């Protein structure tokens, strides 16, 4: 599932592939990923526009242009890919001018740029998609329910965001209206590093626990962002959660699996405190 580090990676893809380039053609292969705009409206709004510096806000990618802003959300299976026009054609029998990578089954929207590069929005399950903001007020409206970004939130703002929440810590951290950018893997990893049970009440954390949570969250994100994903390293909880019989990489205790807020949750009963 794309989380903050993945979307930051997609932001880098968009920046290197499209920044400063003009959209020559928009091809909508599946209107099911469009929200609040149709295929013709998207083409009319973006063709001839030049991409500017992209931004990320939580799990949203903002593809700014010299006109409207395209917002991309990747749901559980979304990707943003860039075709290199100088790559060799696909297959030995391909025509000399054939695209290096022909459209795939789950390529929903393609953006061809003036230098031949092509951006692909690919999504198998189509749980989210693309939105169009014509101005800043449109953008503010679309992102109005987002909490502060997990990568930049300060400790006091994090404490304030959690202070009034009655829910469990894991479900609160993955609520985008509380804190933007964290998903299932990141929440489990951060709580494991902070030695906090996922089923603790968010508002019951002590000042020392809040300091520890904030510090571990920042450290985890700073390590994950350069990788463009939550890396399954041997020293990380993420590197063991899918093992047949997973054990804690810190203490060797068998990990527990449960569901919380509809999400699979993995945690260490020893490192993160046992009890019901």
N, C-alpha and C positions, 0 to 999 in steps of 0.2 A: 504494500500500500504506500503510495507516495506520501511522504511526510516532509517536514521543513527542509531537511538536507537534500532530499530528492528535488524539491521545487527550486531550491537554490541552484542545484545542478542544471535544471531546465532553464533557469534564468541565464546561466552562463552560456548554454547552448543558443538561446535566443540572441544574446548579446554578440557572440562571435559570428553567428550565421547571418543575422539580419540588421544589426544596428547600422544606420546610415543608408540602408538599401531601400529601394522603392518596391512596393508590391505590384507586380505586373499582372498576376492572375490569382483569383481565389476560386478554388474548386471545392464545393460542398458535396461530398459523396454520401452523407447521411445527415439529414436535417434533425434527427433525433438528439443531436448533441447541442443544438442551438437553443438558446433561451432568450426570449424577448426580442428576437430578431429572426427574420427569414433568410433564406439563401441569397435572394436578390438584394435584400437590404444590407447584408454583410458585404457582398461584392461591391455595391455602390459606395459603401462607407469606406472601404479599405483599398480598393484598386486605385493606384496612382498616389497613394500615401507613402510617406517615408517613415520607417521605423526609427524611433528615438531610443534613449537609454531605458532598458526594461527595469522593472521593480518587482520585488516579492513582498507580499504582506501575508504573513501566516502561511497557509497552503495555497494562496492565490498568486498567480503570475500575472503581472500587468504589462502587457505589450503596448507600450505607448507609441503613438505615431504623431505626425505633425497635425493631426486632426483628432479623431476619436481614440479611445483606449480600448483595446481588446483584452478582456479578462478571461483567463484560462484556469479551470480547476480540474484536477486530475483524478478525483474520486479514488477508487481502489486500484484501477488498472491503467490509468492514463500515462501517456508518454509524449514527449516532444522530441522529434528527431530532425536532423538536418542532412539533406543530401548534398554532396559535393559535386558540382557540375564537371569537375575534372576527373572524377573516378571512372574507371573502365566500365563499359557496358556489361550488363549481367548476362553471362552465358556465352559460350563460344559461337553460337549462331545468331547472336543479337546483331541488329543493324548498327552501323557506325554511330548513328545519331540517337540510338535508343537510350532512355534514361538508365543510369547505373542501377537504380532500384525501382522497379515498377510498383505502383500502388498495391498495398497489401489489403487483406480482407478487412482489417480493423482500422485502416486509415480513414478517418472520418472527414477531415478538412485538410486541404493542401494549399500552401501559399507559395507561389512561384515568384521569385525576386528578379530584379532587373539584371543581375549578374549571373543568373542561372541556378543559384542555390534554391533549394526548395525545403520549406518547413512542413513537417507532417504532425498533425495532432492525431495520435493513435490511441484508441481506447476500446478494449474488448467489451466491457460491461455497460458502458455509457451511463454511469451513475451520476456524473456531473456534466461538464462540457464548457461551452463558450458563451460569454455575455459581451455586450457592447455598451460602453459608456460614452455618450456623446460629449459630455463635459464633466467638470469636477463635481458638480452637484449629483449627477448620475452616479459617478464613482462612489461618492460618500454614501449615497442611498444603498448601493449594492453591498457595501462593506460595513454598513452601520452596526451590525450585530457582532462584529469581531471584537474580541478582547485585545489586550496589548500583545505584541509579538514576542514569542518566547525567547528569541535570540537577543533581544535588546531590553526586555523588561527589567526594571530595577527591583531591588529586594523589597523596598517599601511598597511598591506597586503590586508586587506578587503577594505580599502579606495582605494588602487591602483586598485584592481579588479573591483570596481564599477565606477571608475573615467571616463573611456572611453566608458561606456555602454549607448547607447541611449534608450534602452528599458525600460519598466516599472519595478519598483522595485520587484514586486512579480515574474514576469517571469525571471528576472535576477537572483534572489536568487535561483530559482529552476533549473537554467541552470548549469549542472554538469561541464561544461568547465570553468565556472566562480568560482563556489564554490561547492565542492563535499560533498554530504550527505543530503542536504535539499530536502524535497518533499513538497507536497501540504499542509499537516496538519502543519508541522513545520513552513513553510513560513508564513502561516496565523497567527499562534500562536505568532511567533516572532514579526511580524509587529504590531499585536494588543498590545503586551506588550511594544513595542517601540513607540506606538502612531503615527505610520506612515501609510499613505494611501498606499494600494497595487499598485495603478496606478501612483504613483509619478515616475518621471524619476530618474533612479538610479544615474546618474551622477550629479543630482541637489541637493543632500543632503548636508546640511551644516556640518561643522566640529562637531558641538554639536550633530546633528542628527546621524552622523556616530558613534560617541562615544556611544550614547544611543543604537543604533542598535547593535553594537558589544557587549555591556554589556548584553543586553537582550537576544541575541543569545546564549552567553555562559551560562547564567543562565538557560535558557530554556533547552538546551542540557544536562546540568549537572543534571537537575531534571528528564529528560526523560530517560537518558541512564540506570539508575538503574532499571527502570520499564520495560526496553526492548521494549518500544513502546512510542508513544505520548499519555500520559494517559488522558482519558476523565474526568478529575477532575472537580468538581463543580466550582472551582475558575478559571478554564482555559476556554478560548474560545472554545477549542476542546470539552469540556464537554457539549456544548450547540449548536454546529453548526448543528446538525441533529435534533434538536427539531422542532416540527411542526411550532411554532411561536417563533423562538429564540430571546432572548434578551441578551444584553451585561451583563456579570456577574460583571462588574465593575460599570457601571452607569445605567443599566436597560433600555437603549435605544434599540429599535428593531434593530436587526442586518440586514445588507443588504447581499443579495446573488447576485453574478454575475459570469460570466465566464471570465477568463483571461488566455491567452495562452492555451486555451482548457481545463482548469481546473476550477472546481467549487471553487469560492473564497468567503469567508465570512469575513465581517469586520464591525466595529462599526462607523457609520458616525459622532458620537459625539466625541468619544475618539480619533479617527484617523483623524479627520478633514473632514468637508463636503465640497461640491463644486463639480464642474464638470471639 
